[in-house]
């Protein structure tokens, strides 16, 4: 099983799929799923953009990619996604239309994840639920926790909600061991004054082999969590830098074979093929 991992795509919903397509063609390795660490930029209605997205969208239309390309069918995109035949499973970030996502979540009460796009290829997993991805030979178990934490008691929807806290708290009683934890925010063990305490609680009480997160703007980083077990990986945001290229650690391949899990940091020689100026036409 091979899974591509990205974070903070901010409206460039199509870019992870294009990078996966390129990776498969260049390496001959098949990707089975995409996991995405939040800040999809899931804004179907421009009127509901948050202030930060409005600011960035004024000079970068890519911020509106969900609205432009994933709310109404484009035959060329439909054909590409159907041929690729890979689903992307995301957690919520802080830059999303949470009213839109809330409605879809409420419409799918019996499922631990729900589709959000017109093609049925992009899914959001509910925070704190046990999840699994399956191929013919392998099963990957994971948990997703979306949104961001807050130390000031604010209740805006970009922050983790009470109903999600209850689900995460219930998860803490499990004796299960999971392959992966996917979050948008990081845990709150640092001294920098941000992070989500619920993530710290999960990492302290449940065994995960890997934890992937985004949000912070920090470079790619891999280190052992303070729990001494989990490999903690900051995925670099899928953003083009000032020279128009993607930075190291923006695309990671997680492999599971015969029960053994490992990761590959995709070489920039490959990701550099997709630049700010050509990725839409590739």
C-alpha positions in Angstrom: 0.0 0.0 0.0 1.3 3.5 -1.0 -0.3 6.7 0.3 0.7 10.2 -0.7 0.5 12.8 2.1 0.1 16.6 1.6 -0.9 19.5 3.7 -2.3 23.1 3.4 -3.3 23.1 -0.3 -5.4 26.3 0.1 -7.7 25.8 -2.9 -5.2 23.9 -5.1 -7.4 20.8 -4.8 -6.3 19.5 -8.2 -2.5 19.8 -7.5 -2.1 16.8 -5.2 -3.8 14.6 -7.8 -1.5 15.9 -10.5 1.6 15.3 -8.4 0.4 11.8 -7.7 -0.1 11.2 -11.4 3.4 12.5 -12.2 4.9 10.4 -9.4 3.2 7.2 -10.7 4.4 7.9 -14.3 8.0 8.7 -13.2 8.5 5.9 -10.7 6.2 3.2 -11.8 4.8 2.9 -8.2 1.1 2.9 -7.7 -0.5 5.3 -5.2 -3.6 3.9 -3.5 -4.9 6.9 -1.6 -4.1 10.5 -0.7 -4.2 11.9 2.9 -4.3 15.6 3.4 -3.6 17.5 6.6 -6.2 20.3 6.4 -6.6 23.8 5.0 -8.1 22.5 1.8 -9.6 25.9 1.1 -13.0 24.2 0.7 -15.1 27.3 -0.1 -17.9 26.5 -2.5 -19.3 30.1 -2.2 -17.0 33.1 -2.6 -19.1 35.2 -0.3 -18.1 32.9 2.6 -14.3 33.3 2.2 -12.5 34.2 5.4 -10.4 37.3 5.6 -7.1 35.6 5.0 -8.4 33.8 1.9 -9.9 37.0 0.5 -6.5 38.6 0.9 -4.6 35.9 -0.8 -7.2 35.3 -3.5 -6.8 38.9 -4.7 -3.5 38.0 -6.3 -3.7 34.2 -6.5 -6.8 32.7 -8.1 -5.6 29.3 -7.0 -7.1 30.0 -3.6 -10.5 29.7 -5.2 -9.7 26.3 -6.8 -12.4 24.4 -4.9 -15.1 26.9 -6.0 -13.7 27.1 -9.6 -13.1 23.4 -10.3 -14.8 21.1 -7.7 -18.3 22.5 -7.3 -19.4 22.1 -10.9 -18.2 19.4 -13.3 -15.5 20.1 -15.8 -15.3 17.3 -18.4 -11.5 17.3 -18.6 -11.1 17.2 -14.8 -13.8 14.5 -14.6 -11.9 12.4 -17.1 -8.5 12.9 -15.4 -9.8 12.0 -11.9 -11.8 9.0 -13.2 -8.7 7.7 -14.9 -6.5 8.3 -11.9 -9.1 6.7 -9.7 -7.7 7.8 -6.3 -9.6 9.4 -3.4 -8.2 12.2 -1.2 -9.1 12.0 2.5 -8.7 15.2 4.4 -9.1 16.7 7.9 -10.5 20.2 8.3 -8.1 23.1 8.6 -8.9 26.5 9.9 -9.3 28.0 6.4 -12.5 26.3 5.3 -16.2 27.1 4.9 -17.2 25.2 8.1 -20.9 25.9 7.7 -20.7 24.1 4.4 -18.7 21.2 5.9 -21.0 21.1 9.0 -24.0 20.6 6.7 -22.4 17.7 4.9 -21.2 16.2 8.1 -24.7 16.3 9.5 -26.1 14.8 6.4 -23.8 11.7 6.9 -24.4 10.8 10.5 -23.6 7.1 10.1 -20.3 7.5 8.3 -16.9 8.5 9.7 -16.1 10.5 6.6 -18.1 12.3 3.9 -17.6 13.5 0.3 -17.4 17.2 -0.3 -16.9 17.7 -4.1 -18.9 17.2 -7.2 -16.7 14.3 -8.5 -16.9 12.3 -5.3 -13.1 12.1 -4.9 -12.5 14.4 -2.0 -13.6 13.3 1.5 -13.3 14.8 5.0 -12.9 12.5 8.0 -14.7 13.3 11.2 -12.4 14.2 14.1 -11.6 11.5 16.6 -13.1 8.5 14.7 -11.3 5.3 14.0 -10.6 5.0 10.2 -9.1 2.5 7.9 -8.0 2.3 4.3 -7.8 -1.0 2.6 -6.2 -2.5 -0.5 -6.2 -6.2 -1.5 -3.2 -7.0 0.7 -3.0 -4.3 3.4 -5.0 -2.2 5.8 -3.9 1.1 7.2 -5.6 2.3 10.4 -5.6 6.0 11.2 -7.3 8.8 13.1 -7.9 12.3 11.9 -8.3 15.5 14.1 -9.2 18.6 12.3 -9.3 22.4 12.9 -6.9 24.2 15.3 -6.7 24.5 19.1 -7.2 27.6 21.2 -6.1 28.6 24.7 -8.5 31.5 25.0 -11.8 29.6 25.0 -13.0 30.9 21.7 -15.8 29.0 19.9 -15.5 30.1 16.3 -15.7 27.2 13.9 -12.0 27.3 13.0 -11.3 26.0 16.5 -12.0 22.4 17.6 -15.7 22.1 18.7 -17.1 20.6 21.9 -18.7 17.7 20.1 -15.3 16.8 18.6 -13.7 17.1 22.0 -16.1 14.5 23.3 -15.3 12.1 20.4 -11.6 12.5 21.0 -12.0 12.0 24.7 -13.9 8.8 24.1 -11.1 7.7 21.7 -8.7 7.9 24.7 -10.2 4.8 26.2 -9.2 2.6 23.3 -6.5 -0.1 23.5 -6.0 -0.1 19.8 -2.7 0.7 18.1 -2.9 2.8 15.0 -0.6 3.3 12.0 -1.2 7.0 11.5 -2.5 10.2 13.2 -3.4 13.0 10.7 -4.0 16.5 12.1 -4.0 20.1 10.9 -2.6 21.7 14.0 0.3 20.4 16.0 0.3 19.3 19.6 0.7 21.9 22.4 3.9 20.6 23.9 6.0 23.5 22.6 6.6 26.7 24.5 5.5 28.8 21.5 2.0 29.3 22.8 0.0 27.5 20.2 -1.2 24.0 19.3 -4.0 21.7 20.3 -4.1 20.0 23.7 -6.4 17.3 22.4 -3.6 16.2 20.1 -1.2 16.0 23.0 -3.7 13.9 24.9 -4.1 11.5 22.0 -0.4 11.1 21.5 0.2 10.5 25.2 -2.5 7.8 25.6 -2.6 6.0 22.2 0.2 4.4 20.2 0.6 5.7 16.7 3.5 4.9 14.4 3.4 8.2 12.6 1.8 11.6 13.2 1.6 14.0 10.2 0.5 17.7 10.6 0.8 21.0 8.8 -0.5 24.6 9.6 2.5 26.0 11.4 4.5 27.4 8.4 7.6 25.6 9.6 9.9 23.7 7.2 9.6 19.9 6.8 10.8 18.2 10.0 10.9 14.6 11.2 11.5 13.8 14.9 10.5 11.4 17.6 7.5 12.7 19.6 8.0 13.3 23.3 6.1 10.1 23.9 9.2 8.3 22.7 7.3 6.1 20.2 5.6 8.1 17.4 7.5 9.6 14.5 6.2 13.2 14.3 6.4 14.7 10.8 5.7 18.3 9.9 4.6 18.2 6.3 5.6 21.3 4.3 2.7 23.3 3.1 1.9 22.7 -0.6 2.7 26.3 -1.5 4.9 27.7 -4.3 7.8 29.8 -3.0 9.0 33.1 -4.4 10.8 31.3 -7.2 7.6 29.4 -8.2 8.6 25.9 -6.9 7.4 23.7 -4.2 9.7 23.2 -1.2 11.2 20.1 0.4 8.9 17.8 2.3 5.6 19.0 0.6 4.9 15.4 -0.7 5.5 12.3 1.4 4.8 8.7 0.4 3.8 6.4 3.2 4.3 2.7 2.4 2.9 -0.3 4.2 4.1 -3.7 3.1 3.8 -7.0 5.1 2.7 -4.9 8.1 5.9 -2.7 7.9 5.5 1.0 7.6 8.0 3.5 6.1 8.1 6.9 4.4 9.7 8.4 1.4 10.3 12.2 1.1 9.6 12.8 -2.6 12.7 14.4 -4.2 12.4 18.0 -5.3 13.6 16.9 -8.8 10.2 15.4 -9.2 8.1 18.1 -7.5 10.0 20.9 -9.3 8.3 19.6 -12.5 5.1 21.3 -11.2 5.7 25.0 -10.9 3.4 27.9 -10.1 3.4 28.8 -13.8 2.8 25.4 -15.4 1.0 23.1 -13.1 -2.5 23.8 -14.4 -1.5 22.9 -18.0 0.5 19.8 -17.2 
